[in-house]
Amino acid sequence: MGRSLKTLALCTALMVLSGCGGTLLANRTILRGIILDRGEEALWSVIFCWDSLTEEGAMDSTAGEGNTLEEALYQARSKLKGEAFYGQLQQVLVTDQLTYGQLQEAGELFTDPKIALPEVKLAVLESSWEKEQEPMDALEQVEQVFQRYGIDANLYEIARRQGCMVLPVIGDRGLGCRVICQNGKILQWSQGEGQLALILAGLADRYEMEWKDGETLCLASGRGSASFVWEDSRVEVCLWMTRARLEGGRTSGYDQEERFRQWAQNAGKVILEQAGELEADPFLLIPQVKNHSLVLGRQLVEENRLPPASLTVQIWFAP
């Protein structure tokens, strides 16, 4: 298994000791979500969340801490009344207090290829999880954001990228994007740029973003997608934005539409340029090259560089 899959195997951790060997369902605690964070007195904190059996619509939780993820998981499991069952797990949330090294620790610890949760949602909470908060609030918030933006940030999609993780970031200002690389580099985009990055990465198909019209903060919403074609010795990237609606600003109409088009073009170009400095491939440009020339694609991997890329933005505004 590659190092990127090992890194992403934090979801694998959630299936370990799942009790599939004949434990009755009545003797299990059916987990719905897990939050991974830094502990108050240890390197790791693991919070298990499950639907309450005594209060409808509520959620119960318990936490464990440890200097290793394995120890924190053991401490959390030891507090459960029943054996932990991960088969209906919906979400794994990691806070921004976790380092790439810690996520790598999770991957090194849990690498069993027989254990997989490809549909589990994966997202970053932008601030450290407050222990007095209800875990249910965070899980519901993430569920709403995933539905609102059409996010497909699950293990299957994220594990396609060698050497890096592309994760949606949920914070006070809304939805953003973070790229965490194996070499220790981190890229983070907030709001508009972050949502463009998620669309380019194929992890979101809708947007509700802030953008700057001069010094004025405006809003734009609609649907988005990206396409990639190898042409003239470079990857031609096209960002498609449809049903676009603009709100706010000093003016409206054609002039504002052109300013938004220019903003999206400039922002997308910067995002691709920054990604090119990561020594990783968050937007899957190399697979596009391999479709054209396997030899060239392998050469790019060996030289640890991305192909030249250009960006075109196509926007269709709602009537």
N, C-alpha and C positions, 0 to 999 in steps of 0.2 A: 504494500500500500504506500502511495506517495506521501511526502511530508505534509502536503496541503490537506490531504484527506485525514491524516493523523491530527492535524491542527483542528480540522472541522469535526473531529470525532467527539467533541464535547456533547453532541447529541447522542453519540453512542453510549456515553457514560450514563445517560438517563435510562438505558435499557438493561444495564448490568444487574444481575441478580433479580430479574423481573419475575421470577417465580412461575415460569411456564412449565415447570415439571410436575404439574398435577395439583398445585395449591388451589383450593376452592376459592371462587370469586368472593364469597362472603367473608373470607379470611384475608382479603387483600384491601389495601388502600389504593383506590384508583386515582392516580395523579392526573391533574389537568394542566398544570404548568410548573415550571421550575425557574427560579431566579438565581443566577450566579453572581456573586458580588465579593468584595473584599470584606473580611471579617473585622470586627471591632478589636479583637485581640489576636487574630490569626490572619494568615494570608488568604484564606478562602472562607466564604460563607455560602451555604446552599439552603435555599428556602423551597420546601415542597408545598404545593397548593392543591387542594382537592375540594370537590363539592361537599358542602356540609350535609350530614345525614339528619341533623336536628332542626335546621332552619332553612326553609325553601329560599332559593335564590342567593344564599350566602355561601361563603367559602371558608374552609378551615386551612390552617397552615402550621408548619413547624420548621425550625431551622437548626442547622448544625454548623459548627465551625471547626477548622483544622488547618494545620500548616501545609497540608497537601489536600488536593481535591478528594482523593480516596478517603482520607480521614474525615473530611467534612461530610461527604456522602454517607459514611458509616454512622456518624453522629446523628445526622438527620433521620436516617432509616431506623435507628435504634429507638427513636421517640414515637414511631408510628405504632398504632394498635394492631394493624395488620401488615402483611408483607407488601412492600411497594410494588405496584403494577403500573408499567409504563405504556401499555398497549393503546391507551386512549389519550396519551399526552398530546396537547395541541400547541404548546408554546414553550420555547426556551428563551429567556431574556438574560442578556449579559449587560452589566452596567459599565460605564466608561472608566470605572476604577480598575478594571481588569487589564492586564498587560498582554501583549502577544505571547510572551513567554509562558504566562499562566494558561492561555488557551492551548499553547503547544503542549504543556504538561497534561492537559486533559486528553489531547490526541495521543500522546505517547502511552498514557495509561489504558485507554480503551480503543483497541484497534481490531477487535474481532470482526471480520467481514460478515459473519452470520448475523450480526446485530445491526439493524438499520431502522431509521425513522425518517424517510425521505420527505414526508409531508409536514414535518414539524416546523412551525414558524420560528424564525431566528431574527432577533432584533436587539439593538443596543438602546438601553435607557441612558439618556444623556447625563444625568446626574446620579450620584450614589443613592442606592435604595435606602430610604428612611425606614428603619425597622418598625417605627410606630405606625406606618402607613398600612392600609389593608392591601395585601397582595392582589386581591380581586380587582381593585381599582386599576392597577397596572395592567393586568391581563385583559381587562375589558377595554382599556385605552388602546392597547396594541391591536386588539381585534378590530376595533372601529377604524383605526388608521389603515390596517391592511385592506379592509373592505373599501374604504373611501378612495384609496389610491390604486386599487387593483394590484397590490404588491404580491410578488411571488418569491419571497425570500425564504426558501426552504433549503434543506441540506443538498438536495439534488442539484438545484440551480447554482448554489454557491460553490459547491465542490468542483465545478467545471473549470474554475480558474486556478491555474497553477501558481503557487507562491504567494497568493494573497486571498483575502476575504473581502467581499463587498457587502456591506450590511446597511440596512436602513437605520437611521438614528432618530429616535423619538424624543423630543425635548419640549421645553416651554414655548418655543417659537414655531413649533410644528415639525414637519418632516425634513430630514436631511439625509446625508449619505457619508459613510466612512469606509475607507479602504485601509485595511491592516495588512502589512506585508511581512513576509517571512524574514526579510533583511532588517526588520525593525522600523522601516519607514511607515508613516501614517499620513494619509490624506483625509481631510475632512471638509465637506462642503455643507453649508447650511442653507435652508430655504430653497430659493429658486435654483441656484447652482446644484444643490444636492439632488433636487428632483430631476433636473436634466441628466445628472450622472446616473440616477437609478433607471431612467428610461434608456439611456445609452447602454447600460449594463443588462437590459432586458428584464429588470426586476419590478418595474411598475409600468402601468399603461394609462394612468390618469395623473393629472397634476392640478394643484391649487397653490400657486406660488407667488411670492413677492418678487418684484423686479423694479429697477430704478429707471424712471423716466426723467433724466437729468438728476435733479436733487429730490424729486418727488417719488415717494414709495407708492407703487401701484400693485394691483392684483391681476393675475391671469389664471384661467382654469380651462380645462379641456382634456382631450385624450392625446396620448403620445406613443410613438414607437420609433424604432431605429432599424435601418437596413445597412448592409455592408457589402461592397462589391470591389473586387480586385481589378484595377484599371490603371493603365499608364504607370506601372511600377509603384503603385501606392494603393492603399485601401481608401476607397471613397465611402465616407460615412454620410448617410442622409438621416437627419432628424426630422420626423414627421410629426407635426402638431395640428390636430384637427379639432373642429368644434370649439375653436378658441374664443373665449370671451374676456374682455378687458374691463376692469373697474378702477375708478379713481383717476388721478392725474388732472392736469390743468385743461387738457383738450381731449377730444374724442375723434372718432372717424379715421380716415385714411392716414393722416399724419401720425397718429398714435400707433396705429397698426404697423407702420413702417419703423417706428422707433422700437417697438417690441421685437420686430423681426431682427433688427440690428443688434438689440441686446442679446437675444437668444443666440445669434450667430457668434458674437464675441464671447459670450459665456461658454458656449460649447467648445469653441476653439481653445480657450484657456484650459478647460477641463481635459481635453485630449493632450495638450502640451504637458500639463502637470502629470498626467498618467504616464506619459512617455519617460518621465524621469524616475519612475518607481523601480525599475528593473523587474517589473511584473506586468501582467496582462489583464487588468480588471475588465476591459471591454471586449475581450476575446478577439483581438485583431489577428493574432497569429493563426488561429484556425481558418480565417478567411484566406490567408496566404497559402496555407497547406492545401486548400481546395483547388488552388491554381497551380501551385508547385510544391510538392512535398519536400523536395531537396532544399528549396529556399526557406520553407518553414522551419525545417530542422536546423538550418544554418542560423536563423534568427534565435532559436532556442539556445544553441551552443554559444552564440556570441552574447546572449543575454540582452537582447535589444528588441525593440518593437519596429515594425515597418513604418515608413512614412505614411501619414494619413492626412486627408483633407476633409473638411466638413461642409455640408450644404444643409440649410434649414428650409423646410417647406412648411408653410403655415396656411391653413384654411380657416377663416374666421366664420363664426356662427352668424347667421343673418340677424 
